[in-house]
Amino acid sequence: MLTTGQLSAFLKSDQAKAAPSERTAQEATEAMKRTEKIIEETQAQLVQQGQTLTGFTIVTTAFLPLGFCTSVFYLLSVTVI
């Protein structure tokens, strides 16, 4: 149990000045809110990038074999002529 003298000595000490205050707690809360907002924005960007990559994959899957077939038919026509 702390006595009044011990409490008074603590409040005057450097240790009490270094203890977190209400302002520090408020700053920490604001920093946490900013961090959460940044995480949400990053997640939204990742979803958009995933959708873009999915579209690119579908287009590539469709046109890559077509390009290969076109090259084969061209080579066959060149060797025949």
ROSE-531141 format. One record per residue: x, y, z of N, C-alpha, C in turn; residue number from 1; residue in three letters. Coordinates in steps of 0.1 Angstrom, whole numbers, plus 2048, in hexadecimal, padded with zeros to 3 digits. Each point is the difference from the previous one (the first is absolute). Last residue first. Example, Ala and Ser with C-alpha at 12.3 -4.5 7.8 and 13.67 -1.06 7.14 Angstrom:
residues 2
R   neast   nnorth   nup   caeast   canorth   caup   ceast   cnorth   cup     n   res
R     880      7EA   847      809       80B    800     7F8      80B   808     2   Ser
R     803      7C7   7FF      7F7       80C    800     809      80C   800     1   Ala
END
This chain:
residues 81
R   neast   nnorth   nup   caeast   canorth   caup   ceast   cnorth   cup     n   res
R     837      718   419      803       809    7F4     80E      7FF   7FC    81   Ile
R     7F2      7E9   827      7F9       7FA    7F4     804      808   7F3    80   Val
R     80F      80E   82C      807       7F4    7FB     7FA      7FA   7F4    79   Thr
R     7EA      825   814      80D       804    7FB     808      7F4   7FB    78   Val
R     7D7      7FA   816      7FD       806    7F3     80E      804   7F9    77   Ser
R     800      7EE   82C      7FC       7F6    7F6     7FE      805   7F2    76   Leu
R     809      81E   824      80C       7F8    7FD     7FD      7F5   7F6    75   Leu
R     7DC      81A   810      809       808    7F7     80C      7F8   7FC    74   Tyr
R     7E2      7EC   81E      7FA       801    7F3     809      808   7F6    73   Phe
R     80D      7FF   82E      801       7F2    7FA     7FB      801   7F2    72   Val
R     7FA      826   819      80E       7FE    7FD     802      7F3   7F9    71   Ser
R     7D5      809   811      803       809    7F5     80F      7FF   7FB    70   Thr
R     7F2      7E9   827      7FA       7FA    7F4     803      808   7F3    69   Cys
R     80D      812   82A      808       7F4    7FD     7FB      7FA   7F3    68   Phe
R     7E8      824   812      80C       804    7FA     809      7F5   7FC    67   Gly
R     7D9      7F6   816      7FD       805    7F3     80C      805   7F9    66   Leu
R     803      7F2   82D      7FF       7F4    7F7     7FC      805   7F2    65   Pro
R     802      822   821      80D       7FA    7FE     7FF      7F3   7F7    64   Leu
R     7D9      81B   80E      808       805    7F4     80E      7F9   7FE    63   Phe
R     7DF      7F6   825      7F9       800    7F3     809      803   7F4    62   Ala
R     811      802   82D      7FC       7F3    7FD     7F9      7FE   7F3    61   Thr
R     80A      82B   810      80C       7F9    7FC     7FD      7F2   7FC    60   Thr
R     7DE      81A   812      803       805    7F2     80C      7F8   7FB    59   Val
R     7F4      7F8   82C      7F5       7FB    7F7     804      804   7F2    58   Ile
R     81B      811   822      802       7F1    7FF     7F6      7FA   7F6    57   Thr
R     7FC      82E   80C      80C       7FE    7F8     802      7F1   7FD    56   Phe
R     7DE      80B   81E      7FC       804    7F3     80C      7FE   7F6    55   Gly
R     808      7F9   82E      7F7       7F6    7FB     7FC      803   7F1    54   Thr
R     81A      820   817      808       7F4    7FC     7F7      7F5   7FB    53   Leu
R     7EA      826   810      808       803    7F4     808      7F5   7FC    52   Thr
R     7EA      7FC   829      7F6       800    7F5     807      803   7F2    51   Gln
R     81A      803   827      7FC       7F2    7FE     7F7      7FF   7F4    50   Gly
R     80C      82B   80F      80B       7F9    7F9     7FD      7F2   7FD    49   Gln
R     7E1      817   81B      800       805    7F2     80B      7FA   7F8    48   Gln
R     7FE      7F5   82D      7F5       7FA    7F9     7FF      805   7F2    47   Val
R     821      814   81B      803       7F2    7FE     7F5      7F8   7F8    46   Leu
R     7F9      82D   810      809       7FF    7F4     804      7F2   7FD    45   Gln
R     7E6      806   826      7F8       804    7F4     809      800   7F4    44   Ala
R     815      7F9   829      7F8       7F5    7FC     7F7      802   7F4    43   Gln
R     818      824   812      80A       7F6    7FA     7F8      7F4   7FC    42   Thr
R     7E9      821   817      803       805    7F3     809      7F6   7F9    41   Glu
R     7F6      7F7   82D      7F4       7FE    7F8     803      805   7F1    40   Glu
R     822      807   81F      7FE       7F1    7FE     7F4      7FE   7F7    39   Ile
R     808      82B   80F      80A       7FD    7F6     7FE      7F1   7FC    38   Ile
R     7E6      810   823      7FB       806    7F4     80A      7FC   7F4    37   Lys
R     80B      7F4   82C      7F5       7F8    7FC     7FB      805   7F2    36   Glu
R     821      819   815      806       7F3    7FC     7F5      7F7   7FB    35   Thr
R     7F4      829   813      806       802    7F4     806      7F3   7FA    34   Arg
R     7ED      7FE   82B      7F6       802    7F6     806      803   7F2    33   Lys
R     81D      7FC   824      7FA       7F3    7FD     7F5      801   7F6    32   Met
R     815      827   810      809       7F8    7F8     7FA      7F3   7FC    31   Ala
R     7E8      81A   81E      800       806    7F3     809      7F9   7F6    30   Glu
R     801      7F3   82D      7F3       7FC    7FA     7FF      806   7F2    29   Thr
R     826      80C   819      800       7F2    7FD     7F3      7FB   7F9    28   Ala
R     802      82C   811      808       7FF    7F5     801      7F1   7FB    27   Glu
R     7EA      808   828      7F8       805    7F5     808      7FF   7F3    26   Gln
R     816      7F5   828      7F6       7F6    7FC     7F7      804   7F5    25   Ala
R     81F      81F   810      807       7F5    7FA     7F7      7F5   7FC    24   Thr
R     7EF      823   819      803       805    7F3     807      7F5   7F8    23   Arg
R     7F6      7F9   82D      7F4       7FF    7F8     803      804   7F1    22   Glu
R     82A      7EE   819      7F6       809    804     7F4      7FE   7F7    21   Ser
R     82E      7E2   811      7F7       804    7F6     7F5      809   805    20   Pro
R     830      7FF   817      7F4       7F7    7FF     7F7      806   7F6    19   Ala
R     828      816   80F      802       7F7    7F4     7F4      7F7   7FF    18   Ala
R     803      81E   824      7FF       808    7F4     802      7F7   7F4    17   Lys
R     804      7EC   82A      7F2       804    7FE     7FF      809   7F3    16   Ala
R     82B      7F3   80D      7F9       7F4    7FC     7F1      804   7FE    15   Gln
R     81F      81F   812      800       7FF    7F2     7F9      7F4   7FA    14   Asp
R     7F0      816   830      80C       7FA    7FA     7FF      800   7F1    13   Ser
R     7DE      80F   820      80A       80A    7FD     80C      7FA   7F9    12   Lys
R     7DC      7E4   80D      7FA       80A    7F7     80B      80B   7FD    11   Leu
R     80B      7DF   820      7FF       7FA    7F3     7FB      80B   7F5    10   Phe
R     801      80B   82E      80E       7FF    7FB     7FF      7FA   7F2     9   Ala
R     7D8      802   817      804       80D    7FD     80E      800   7FA     8   Ser
R     7EF      7D7   80F      7F8       805    7F4     805      80E   7FC     7   Leu
R     811      7EF   828      805       7F8    7F5     7FA      805   7F3     6   Gln
R     7EF      811   828      80E       806    7FD     806      7F9   7F4     5   Gly
R     7D6      7F1   810      7FF       80D    7FA     80D      806   7FC     4   Thr
R     7FE      7CB   802      7FC       80B    80A     7FF      80D   7F8     3   Thr
R     7F8      7CB   7EF      808       80C    7FF     7FB      80A   80B     2   Leu
R     800      7C8   7FE      7F8       80C    800     809      80C   800     1   Met
END
